[in-house]
Amino acid sequence: MKISKIEHLGFAVPSIEEALPYYENILGFTCYNIETVEDQKVKTAFLKVGEVKIELLEPTSPDSPIAKFLEKRGPGFHHIAYAVEDGVSNALEQVEEAGIRLIDKAPRKGAEGLNIAFLHPKTTQGILTELCEK
């Protein structure tokens, strides 16, 4: 697997509308995209910091993974996403062969039209890891 960069850092928030003033007015970032990913039950907002993106994640349903995360841990760091050059499918095969537990057995569509898949934090040093490709 060849990782080319950190694609984004994901942060769980109860409300994007309430979180954006901090990121825009205090930190000086600009939100350039807000979208809902229905199958993941999440609304996302993207901000750029140099070459890295920040993704704010707001639950759209009480049974969404983000709602469960917020209930258990509160707002904050949720995941790191890496861009892979050799394709998410190929990367999933490689990490599974190395003993990494997969949340997604196959890529699926994520925000910004990316193909994505998640690796389980129990086998990734406690950090929820997302693999992405355009």
N, C-alpha and C positions, 0 to 999 in steps of 0.2 A: 504494500500500500504506500502510495506517495502522497503525503500531505503537502499542499502548496502554501497554505496560510491559515490563520484563524479567520473563519468566515464571519462569525459573530459570537457575542456573549449574550446569553438569555437571562433576563431578570423577570421574576414573577411579581406582578403588581395587582392589587385589588381593582384599580381603576386607571386606565391609561390617561383619561382626561385629568385626573388628579395628579398623576405622576409627571406628565409632560412639562408643567411649569418649572419644576426643579431642573430637569434636563435642559430645557430651552432657555429659561430666564436666568438661572443661577450658573449652570455649567457652560451655556452658550452654544449648545448643540442644536441642530435643526432636524426636526422630524421630516422625513421625505416620503414616507409611505405608511399608510395604515390600511390593514386588510383583515378580513375574517377568514379563518381556515375552518370551515364547517365540520369536516370529519375529525378534527382535533379538538373541537369545541373551544376555540381560542381566538381572540382578537389580538393582532400584533401591531406594534408601531416600531419603525426602524429609524435610527439616528446614526450618523456617521461620526467617528472620532478618528481622524487620520485615515488609515487604511482599514480600520476595524469598525464593524457595525455593532451597535447595541440593539437588541431586540427586547422590547417590553412585551410581556405576555399577560393578557387579562382573560380570565375564564369567561366563557359565554354560557356556561351551564354549571349547576352545582355539582354535577358528577364528572366534570372534566378533570384531567390530570392536574391542571394548574390550580383549580379550586381545591383539590385534595392537598396539593403541595402547600398552598397558602394556609389552609386549615391546620396542617401539621407543623409547618415551619415558619409561617409568616412571609412577608415580602422579602425579596432578596435574590441572590445569585441562584439560578436554576440549572443552567447547562452551558457547556462550551461546544461550539460547532467548528469543525475543521473542514476545509475544502479539500477534496481528494481528486487527484488528477486521473487516476486509473479507473474511475467509476465506482459508485457506491456498491453495486452488486459484487464486483471483484473484491472490494475492500471488506465487505461482509464475509465473504468466503475465507479470506486470509485471516481475519481476526477470530472467526469461529474455529478455524483449524488450530489457532494458537490458544484456544481455551477461553476466549472471551464470550460471555453470555450476551446474546442478542435480544433486544426488545422487539426489533423489527427483523423478520427473516428475509424481507425483500424491501427494496426502496419504495417509497410512497411520495406523493406530492406534498410539498410544504409551502410555506410563505415564499413570496417572490419567485414562484415557479421552479423552485429548486427540487431536485430529487433528494430525499433525505432518508436516514435510518438512524435509530438510536441504539446505543450500547448500554447495557445495564451497569449502574454504578457499583454494584457489588463486585464486579470484576475489572473496574477501571479506576481503581484507587479512590473510590467514593465519589467520583464526579460523573454525573450524567453526561454522556458524550454523544454528540450528533455528528454524523458524516454527511456531507453535502456535495452535490455536483449540479452544474447548470444544465 
